[in-house]
């Protein structure tokens, strides 16, 4: 998934006129790597559900903007009556609702940390377990954590089931 946004940490003197543009690709997905392994229980529906959650998270946080926006948001203020919010603002608000509804299914802080680390930050399950061992102060059973991850993925796949089915009906291929 390609992403691009203006760097919010750019505090140089010319940032108001020429802000630094940050762009990149999600190049590593631990779920796609698990899918390619023998004996895995990760399915393509799990990966598609994780991608939908990632897209909603990115869109709600960064919004939708053109690739070459000429002005910073503060300089793009129009001093005239507006008929309402822009199409991009409405799409960003919709993505925020999709993300909030999906995350509301996971009230446990441990599940939310797992989703943040593995699904949104693209960390491996081994890295997640290592960080949890450091946080808790004792060893973590990797099979139990894999079961928790699969439970989260099953719930997300059920939540996004209609969207996944529509995408598959349209012939959307799963990028591996």
N, C-alpha and C positions, 0 to 999 in steps of 0.2 A: 504494500500500500504506500503510495507516495504521499508525502506531507510537506507543506511549506508554510512558513509564517514569519512575521516580523519578529526580530529578536527583542524580547521585552527587557533584557539586561543591557541593551546598547545605550550607554549614557554619554557617548561622545558629543562634542559640540555640534556636529552636523547631523545628529540623529533625527532631529525634527524634520529635516528635508530629505535626507538619504539614510534611512535606517537599514541596518544590516538584515539581510534576508537569510533565514535558516531553512534549509530544505534537506530532505533525506528520504530514505526508503526503509521500511521494516524489512531487514534482510534475513533475520534469523527468527524462526518460530520453533520453540521446543516441541509444540504439538505436532507440527509437520514432521519433525525428526522422529517422534514417537510413532507416528503413523507408519513410517517406513521400517520399523523394527518388527521382528517376528514375535508373535504372542502378545501383541499390544491390544488393549481394549479401547484405544482412541479411534474414533470413527471420523469419516468425512463430515458427518453432521455436527460432531463436536467442534471440528475446526471451523466450519462455517458459522456456527453459533458464536465461537470466540471472535471470529473476524467481525461479526455484526456488533458485538459488544465493543470491540476496539474502535470500529468506525464511529459508533455513537459516542464513545468517550472522547475521541479526537475531535469530532465535529462539535460536540458540546463545549469543549474547552477552547479550541482554536477558531471555531466557526468556519464559514465558507467565504473565501475571498478570491478575487482574481489573482492570477499568477503575478501580474505586474501592476500592482495598485500604485498610483502615482502619489498618493498623499497619506500621511499618517491619519489615524482616525480623528485626532483633535483638529487637524487642518481641513478635514472633510466636512466640517459642520456647515449646514445650510441654514441660513437665517431667513426661512420662509415657511409657510405652512406646509406640513407634510401630510399626505393622505393616510399615513400609518407606517408601521415598520416595513423595512425592505424584505424582499423575498429571502435573502440570505439570513437575515435576523430571525425570520419565522422558521426557517429550516434549522438554524442553530438551536432555537428553543425547542423544536420538536425532537431533535437529537438528544437534548438534555433530558426531556421527559422519558425517552426510550431508555436512556442510560439509568436514570433514577428508578424506573420501574423494574429494570432487570436487577439492579443492585439491591432493591428492596426485598428481593427473595432471599437475601443472605444477610440476616441481622447479626450473625455471629462475627465478632471482630477478627477471629482467626480465618474465617472464610473470606472476609474482605481483604485481609492481608495476602492470602493465597492468590486471590484474583488479581490484586494489584501486582504482585511479584511475577507470577507465571504468565497470566494472560495479557496484562497491559504493559508490563515492563520487559516481557520476553525473557525472563530468567528461566534457567533449567530447574527441574524439580530438585536436583542435587544442590543447586545454589540456594533454593528455598529452604531445604532441610538444614543446610549449614547455617543459614541466617537464623532459623528458628532454634537450632541448638545453642547458638550464641545468645539469643534473646532469653531463652528459657533456663539455660545453665545446665542442661542434661541432654542426653542423646535423644534423637527423634527416630521413630520407626518409619523407614522410607516406604514400606508397603502400605502402612496406614495413611501416610500423606498422599500416596498415589490414589488410594481409595477415596480420600476426601476430594482430590482433584477430579476424579471421574464422577463423583456425586455432583460437584459443581457443574461440570460439563453436561451431565445428563439433564440437570435442571435448566441450564441455559438452552440446550437443544430443544427441550419441551417448550420453553418460553418463546423461542424464535421458530417453532416448527412450521407455522404457516409461511413465514418469510423464506425459510429454507426450501420448502416445497415449491413455492412460486419461483424461486431462483433456479431450482433444478428443472422445473417445467420450461423455463425460458432457455435452458441449455447453458446456463452459467457453469463453466468448468472450474473445478477446484484447483487453484495454483499450488503446485507442490514444490 
